[in-house]
Amino acid sequence: MGNSARGLFSAGPASPGGGIYAEGSYNDFISQNVIYNNEADRGGGIYSSSWGVIENNTVIANPTSGMVGSAVYTPSGSGLQLYNNLLIGSPSQTALYCDPASYGSQPPAVSNNDAYSSGGTGFGGT
């Protein structure tokens, strides 16, 4: 809590999760962080396919080569919960992307977030 993730590449800019990569866990709790200036193919700021909570974060300026989820990208019906975050996407990219092809009938819970992208969209997927 209260950390900053800046200028990171998870496994290089062609991999998901430039700032934070969370996969397959049941207890991820990402709270009160500033995540900015990271790069990835999806989820420039955060890539999460876990049963976790992402709350009270500022995620900004994290470009993606895939043009989706420059702040947060979630590919699965894992029960991810996103609350009270400020998600600012890179220009012309989607800030928060919930991939409907991956999570089947259980989309993530998204509540009280502000998502914006200049020339792009705040929310994408379903």
C-alpha positions as CSV (number, residue, x, y, z in Angstrom):
1,M,0.0,0.0,0.0
2,G,1.1,3.5,-0.8
3,N,3.7,2.5,-3.3
4,S,4.7,3.8,-6.8
5,A,5.3,1.6,-9.8
6,R,7.0,3.7,-12.5
7,G,8.8,3.0,-15.7
8,L,8.7,-0.8,-15.4
9,F,8.4,-3.6,-18.0
10,S,7.1,-6.9,-16.7
11,A,9.0,-9.1,-19.1
12,G,9.4,-6.5,-21.8
13,P,6.9,-4.2,-23.5
14,A,5.6,-7.2,-25.5
15,S,4.3,-8.9,-22.3
16,P,1.2,-8.1,-20.3
17,G,1.3,-6.1,-17.0
18,G,3.9,-3.3,-17.3
19,G,3.4,-2.0,-13.7
20,I,1.8,-5.0,-12.0
21,Y,1.1,-8.5,-13.3
22,A,-1.3,-10.6,-11.2
23,E,-2.4,-14.0,-12.4
24,G,-4.1,-17.0,-10.8
25,S,-4.0,-15.8,-7.2
26,Y,-7.0,-15.6,-4.8
27,N,-5.8,-12.9,-2.4
28,D,-4.3,-10.1,-4.5
29,F,-5.0,-6.7,-2.9
30,I,-3.7,-3.7,-4.9
31,S,-4.5,-0.6,-2.9
32,Q,-3.4,3.1,-2.6
33,N,-0.7,3.1,-5.3
34,V,0.4,5.4,-8.0
35,I,1.1,3.4,-11.2
36,Y,2.5,5.4,-14.1
37,N,4.7,5.5,-17.2
38,N,4.9,1.7,-17.6
39,E,4.5,-0.2,-20.9
40,A,3.1,-3.6,-22.0
41,D,1.1,-5.2,-24.8
42,R,-2.0,-5.3,-22.6
43,G,-2.5,-3.8,-19.1
44,G,0.2,-1.2,-19.2
45,G,-0.5,-0.3,-15.6
46,I,-2.1,-3.5,-14.2
47,Y,-2.9,-6.8,-15.8
48,S,-5.0,-9.0,-13.5
49,S,-6.6,-12.4,-14.0
50,S,-6.8,-13.1,-10.3
51,W,-9.5,-13.2,-7.6
52,G,-8.5,-9.9,-6.1
53,V,-9.3,-6.3,-5.3
54,I,-7.9,-3.2,-7.0
55,E,-9.0,-0.2,-5.0
56,N,-8.0,3.5,-4.4
57,N,-5.2,3.6,-7.0
58,T,-4.2,6.2,-9.5
59,V,-3.1,4.5,-12.8
60,I,-2.0,6.9,-15.5
61,A,0.1,7.1,-18.7
62,N,0.8,3.4,-19.3
63,P,0.9,2.8,-23.1
64,T,0.0,-0.6,-24.6
65,S,0.9,-1.9,-28.1
66,G,-2.5,-3.7,-28.1
67,M,-4.3,-0.3,-27.7
68,V,-6.6,-1.8,-24.9
69,G,-6.3,-1.6,-21.1
70,S,-3.6,1.0,-20.9
71,A,-4.5,1.5,-17.2
72,V,-6.1,-1.9,-16.4
73,Y,-6.7,-5.1,-18.4
74,T,-8.6,-8.1,-17.1
75,P,-9.0,-11.2,-19.2
76,S,-10.9,-13.6,-17.0
77,G,-14.0,-14.2,-14.9
78,S,-11.9,-14.5,-11.9
79,G,-14.1,-12.4,-9.6
80,L,-11.8,-9.3,-9.8
81,Q,-13.2,-6.3,-8.0
82,L,-12.3,-2.7,-9.0
83,Y,-13.3,0.1,-6.7
84,N,-12.6,3.8,-6.3
85,N,-9.7,4.1,-8.8
86,L,-8.6,6.9,-11.1
87,L,-7.8,5.2,-14.4
88,I,-6.4,7.5,-17.1
89,G,-5.6,5.8,-20.3
90,S,-2.8,6.7,-22.8
91,P,-4.1,8.9,-25.7
92,S,-6.3,7.0,-28.2
93,Q,-6.3,3.9,-26.0
94,T,-8.9,2.2,-23.8
95,A,-8.2,2.9,-20.1
96,L,-10.0,-0.1,-18.5
97,Y,-10.6,-3.2,-20.7
98,C,-12.6,-6.2,-19.5
99,D,-12.1,-8.9,-22.2
100,P,-15.6,-10.5,-22.7
101,A,-14.1,-13.4,-24.7
102,S,-12.2,-14.7,-21.6
103,Y,-14.4,-14.4,-18.6
104,G,-17.6,-16.1,-19.8
105,S,-20.6,-15.3,-17.6
106,Q,-18.8,-13.7,-14.7
107,P,-17.5,-10.2,-15.5
108,P,-15.4,-8.3,-13.0
109,A,-17.2,-6.0,-10.4
110,V,-16.5,-2.4,-11.3
111,S,-17.8,0.4,-9.0
112,N,-17.0,4.1,-8.3
113,N,-14.1,4.3,-10.7
114,D,-13.2,7.3,-12.9
115,A,-11.9,6.2,-16.3
116,Y,-10.8,8.5,-19.1
117,S,-8.7,8.5,-22.2
118,S,-8.1,11.4,-24.6
119,G,-9.2,10.3,-28.0
120,G,-9.9,6.8,-26.7
121,T,-12.5,5.3,-24.4
122,G,-12.7,5.0,-20.6
123,F,-14.2,1.5,-20.5
124,G,-14.0,-1.2,-23.1
125,G,-15.2,-4.8,-23.4
126,T,-18.2,-5.6,-21.2
